[in-house]
Amino acid sequence: MSAQLITLYVAEAVRRRVVAGGSERGDVPGWVMITVMSAALVLAILIPFRETIVDAVQEALDSVTNAPAQ
C-alpha cells in the first residue's frame, strides 16, 4: 500500500468522523459490563487461591529483601 493511498484512506476516515458530528458516544453499558465481569473474574480467582497467592508474593518479597549483598 503506497503512502498516498494510506493518506487518502486516513483523510476519508477523518472526513466521515467530522461529518457524523461525533454522534457516536460509545457503548457505556458495554464498558460497565466489562468492568464488572473483570472484577468478578479477579474475585473468582482470588477467593479460592488467596492463601497461595499471599504466600507466593510474601516469598518473592522475602527473597528480594533478604538477598545477600553482592
Phi and psi in degrees as GROMACS dihedral restraints (atoms count N, CA, C in turn):
[ dihedral_restraints ]
;  ai    aj    ak    al  type     phi  dphi    fc
    3     4     5     6     1   -80.1    20    10
    4     5     6     7     1   161.1    20    10
    6     7     8     9     1   -63.2    20    10
    7     8     9    10     1   -36.1    20    10
    9    10    11    12     1   -65.8    20    10
   10    11    12    13     1   -41.4    20    10
   12    13    14    15     1   -65.5    20    10
   13    14    15    16     1   -40.3    20    10
   15    16    17    18     1   -63.9    20    10
   16    17    18    19     1   -42.2    20    10
   18    19    20    21     1   -60.9    20    10
   19    20    21    22     1   -44.1    20    10
   21    22    23    24     1   -63.7    20    10
   22    23    24    25     1   -39.7    20    10
   24    25    26    27     1   -62.8    20    10
   25    26    27    28     1   -46.4    20    10
   27    28    29    30     1   -65.3    20    10
   28    29    30    31     1   -42.6    20    10
   30    31    32    33     1   -60.7    20    10
   31    32    33    34     1   -42.1    20    10
   33    34    35    36     1   -65.5    20    10
   34    35    36    37     1   -40.0    20    10
   36    37    38    39     1   -63.7    20    10
   37    38    39    40     1   -41.8    20    10
   39    40    41    42     1   -65.6    20    10
   40    41    42    43     1   -42.4    20    10
   42    43    44    45     1   -60.9    20    10
   43    44    45    46     1   -42.7    20    10
   45    46    47    48     1   -63.7    20    10
   46    47    48    49     1   -38.5    20    10
   48    49    50    51     1   -65.7    20    10
   49    50    51    52     1   -41.3    20    10
   51    52    53    54     1   -67.7    20    10
   52    53    54    55     1   -42.1    20    10
   54    55    56    57     1   -63.8    20    10
   55    56    57    58     1   -37.7    20    10
   57    58    59    60     1   -65.8    20    10
   58    59    60    61     1   -19.8    20    10
   60    61    62    63     1    74.1    20    10
   61    62    63    64     1    19.2    20    10
   63    64    65    66     1    67.5    20    10
   64    65    66    67     1    31.3    20    10
   66    67    68    69     1   -69.9    20    10
   67    68    69    70     1   -19.0    20    10
   69    70    71    72     1   -81.9    20    10
   70    71    72    73     1   120.1    20    10
   72    73    74    75     1  -106.7    20    10
   73    74    75    76     1    -3.4    20    10
   75    76    77    78     1   101.3    20    10
   76    77    78    79     1   169.0    20    10
   78    79    80    81     1  -104.7    20    10
   79    80    81    82     1    83.3    20    10
   81    82    83    84     1   -61.3    20    10
   82    83    84    85     1   -46.5    20    10
   84    85    86    87     1   -59.9    20    10
   85    86    87    88     1   -33.9    20    10
   87    88    89    90     1   -64.4    20    10
   88    89    90    91     1   -42.5    20    10
   90    91    92    93     1   -67.6    20    10
   91    92    93    94     1   -35.4    20    10
   93    94    95    96     1   -64.8    20    10
   94    95    96    97     1   -42.6    20    10
   96    97    98    99     1   -64.5    20    10
   97    98    99   100     1   -41.7    20    10
   99   100   101   102     1   -62.1    20    10
  100   101   102   103     1   -42.5    20    10
  102   103   104   105     1   -63.9    20    10
  103   104   105   106     1   -46.1    20    10
  105   106   107   108     1   -65.1    20    10
  106   107   108   109     1   -41.7    20    10
  108   109   110   111     1   -67.1    20    10
  109   110   111   112     1   -36.0    20    10
  111   112   113   114     1   -64.8    20    10
  112   113   114   115     1   -43.4    20    10
  114   115   116   117     1   -63.1    20    10
  115   116   117   118     1   -40.1    20    10
  117   118   119   120     1   -64.8    20    10
  118   119   120   121     1   -38.1    20    10
  120   121   122   123     1   -65.6    20    10
  121   122   123   124     1   -41.7    20    10
  123   124   125   126     1   -61.0    20    10
  124   125   126   127     1   -45.7    20    10
  126   127   128   129     1   -64.5    20    10
  127   128   129   130     1   -39.1    20    10
  129   130   131   132     1   -63.5    20    10
  130   131   132   133     1   -31.9    20    10
  132   133   134   135     1   -82.9    20    10
  133   134   135   136     1   -40.2    20    10
  135   136   137   138     1   -70.4    20    10
  136   137   138   139     1   -41.3    20    10
  138   139   140   141     1   -60.3    20    10
  139   140   141   142     1   -53.4    20    10
  141   142   143   144     1   -75.1    20    10
  142   143   144   145     1   -23.6    20    10
  144   145   146   147     1  -112.9    20    10
  145   146   147   148     1    19.4    20    10
  147   148   149   150     1   -58.2    20    10
  148   149   150   151     1   -49.1    20    10
  150   151   152   153     1   -62.8    20    10
  151   152   153   154     1   -41.8    20    10
  153   154   155   156     1   -65.3    20    10
  154   155   156   157     1   -42.1    20    10
  156   157   158   159     1   -65.7    20    10
  157   158   159   160     1   -44.7    20    10
  159   160   161   162     1   -62.3    20    10
  160   161   162   163     1   -43.2    20    10
  162   163   164   165     1   -62.7    20    10
  163   164   165   166     1   -41.8    20    10
  165   166   167   168     1   -66.0    20    10
  166   167   168   169     1   -42.7    20    10
  168   169   170   171     1   -67.1    20    10
  169   170   171   172     1   -42.3    20    10
  171   172   173   174     1   -62.4    20    10
  172   173   174   175     1   -42.4    20    10
  174   175   176   177     1   -63.8    20    10
  175   176   177   178     1   -40.9    20    10
  177   178   179   180     1   -64.9    20    10
  178   179   180   181     1   -43.3    20    10
  180   181   182   183     1   -65.5    20    10
  181   182   183   184     1   -40.6    20    10
  183   184   185   186     1   -63.4    20    10
  184   185   186   187     1   -39.3    20    10
  186   187   188   189     1   -68.3    20    10
  187   188   189   190     1   -28.5    20    10
  189   190   191   192     1   -80.3    20    10
  190   191   192   193     1   -43.9    20    10
  192   193   194   195     1   -76.7    20    10
  193   194   195   196     1   -27.6    20    10
  195   196   197   198     1  -101.1    20    10
  196   197   198   199     1    14.3    20    10
  198   199   200   201     1   -68.0    20    10
  199   200   201   202     1   139.4    20    10
  201   202   203   204     1   -66.3    20    10
  202   203   204   205     1   142.8    20    10
  204   205   206   207     1   -70.6    20    10
  205   206   207   208     1   140.2    20    10
